[in-house]
Amino acid sequence: MLGIPTVMVVTDMFAKFGRRMSATQGFPYVVIAETPNPIRQLEPAALRPRAEAMIQTVIDGLTLPPAELQARMHDAVKLIHPQGIARST
């Protein structure tokens, strides 16, 4: 179950990694707002539409009830424990 509202903002290259890392820290259902990579050398005018595209995800992650977020992200568990991946622990 979710506790503190948590949102992660990442580029698409880091979304799966972020999901797995957040799960190891006890936040398997963290809301992830992602944008296409790269962003490093983009000008503010190019970054603004990307930020605007993610803003509703950020707002939802901070304001929706935990049960609603968990229901919306039932497929997130597949990213945390991908089928066919053996754990070494």
C-alpha positions as CSV (number, residue, x, y, z in Angstrom):
1,M,0.0,0.0,0.0
2,L,1.1,3.6,-0.5
3,G,2.1,5.8,2.3
4,I,3.5,9.3,1.6
5,P,2.6,10.7,-1.8
6,T,5.6,10.2,-4.0
7,V,6.3,11.3,-7.5
8,M,9.4,10.7,-9.6
9,V,10.3,12.7,-12.7
10,V,12.6,10.9,-15.1
11,T,13.5,10.5,-18.7
12,D,12.2,7.4,-20.4
13,M,15.6,5.7,-20.2
14,F,15.4,5.6,-16.4
15,A,11.7,4.8,-15.8
16,K,12.1,1.1,-15.3
17,F,15.3,1.6,-13.2
18,G,13.5,4.2,-11.1
19,R,10.5,1.9,-10.6
20,R,12.7,-1.0,-9.4
21,M,14.8,1.3,-7.1
22,S,11.7,2.8,-5.5
23,A,10.3,-0.7,-4.9
24,T,13.5,-1.6,-3.0
25,Q,13.0,1.4,-0.8
26,G,9.4,0.5,0.0
27,F,7.6,2.6,-2.7
28,P,6.5,0.0,-5.4
29,Y,3.7,2.2,-6.5
30,V,5.5,5.5,-6.9
31,V,4.0,7.7,-9.6
32,I,6.5,8.2,-12.4
33,A,6.2,11.1,-14.8
34,E,8.5,10.6,-17.7
35,T,9.7,12.5,-20.7
36,P,11.8,11.4,-23.8
37,N,15.5,11.4,-23.4
38,P,17.7,13.4,-23.7
39,I,16.9,16.7,-21.9
40,R,20.4,17.8,-20.9
41,Q,21.0,20.4,-23.6
42,L,17.4,21.5,-24.4
43,E,16.6,25.1,-24.2
44,P,13.8,26.2,-21.8
45,A,11.4,26.7,-24.8
46,A,11.8,23.0,-25.6
47,L,11.6,21.8,-22.0
48,R,8.4,23.7,-21.2
49,P,6.0,21.5,-23.4
50,R,7.6,18.4,-21.9
51,A,7.0,19.7,-18.4
52,E,3.4,20.7,-19.3
53,A,2.8,17.2,-20.6
54,M,3.9,15.7,-17.3
55,I,2.2,18.1,-14.9
56,Q,-1.1,16.2,-14.6
57,T,0.8,13.0,-13.7
58,V,2.6,14.9,-11.0
59,I,-0.6,16.5,-9.6
60,D,-2.3,13.1,-9.6
61,G,0.6,11.5,-7.8
62,L,0.5,14.1,-5.1
63,T,-3.3,14.4,-4.6
64,L,-5.1,11.2,-5.5
65,P,-6.0,8.8,-2.7
66,P,-3.5,5.9,-2.4
67,A,-6.1,3.3,-3.3
68,E,-6.8,5.0,-6.6
69,L,-3.1,5.3,-7.5
70,Q,-2.5,1.6,-6.6
71,A,-5.5,0.6,-8.8
72,R,-4.2,2.6,-11.7
73,M,-0.8,1.1,-11.5
74,H,-1.5,-2.6,-11.2
75,D,0.8,-3.2,-14.2
76,A,3.7,-1.5,-12.4
77,V,4.4,-4.8,-10.5
78,K,5.4,-6.3,-13.9
79,L,8.2,-3.8,-14.1
80,I,9.3,-4.5,-10.5
81,H,9.4,-8.2,-10.9
82,P,9.7,-8.9,-14.7
83,Q,8.7,-12.5,-15.7
84,G,11.7,-14.7,-16.3
85,I,14.1,-12.6,-14.2
86,A,15.7,-14.7,-11.4
87,R,16.7,-12.9,-8.3
88,S,20.0,-13.6,-6.7
89,T,19.1,-12.7,-3.1
